[in-house]
Amino acid sequence: MPQPIDPQSELGRVAAAERVQQMMERAAQLAQLRQRDDAADDTVRQQEQTHQPEQKQEKVDQELQRRNPYVGLRKKKKKDDEREETPRGHSGYNARQKPEDADDPENHDLDITL
């Protein structure tokens, strides 16, 4: 035997189903908005960040190694701390950038001719 239809309960079910559908639509729209805002924030962050330059290709490195094979093998100059200190009075540098004593008369060649 068929059940009688209660119009109030059926209208309540339809209204509940419509509310659920509206909530799902709102949730989808909010998710889209949130995703768009996150993407915009990511692009701003990427534009503000400094990036490391790309690594050189091996082909370029091999070409540089072929052109200049002794890079890094040169002798380094001694630092000022490692140089020998002169115990005498005044000291200066000569034309070859080596330290020499200013008080030593043998270091001075002064030729005054008229």
Residue pairs with C-beta under 8 A, 6 or more apart in sequence:
64 71
65 71
83 99
84 99
86 99
86 101
88 101
88 103
88 104
89 101
89 102
89 103
90 101
90 102
90 103
91 99
91 100
91 101
91 102
92 99
92 100
92 102
93 99
93 100
94 100
94 107
100 107
101 107
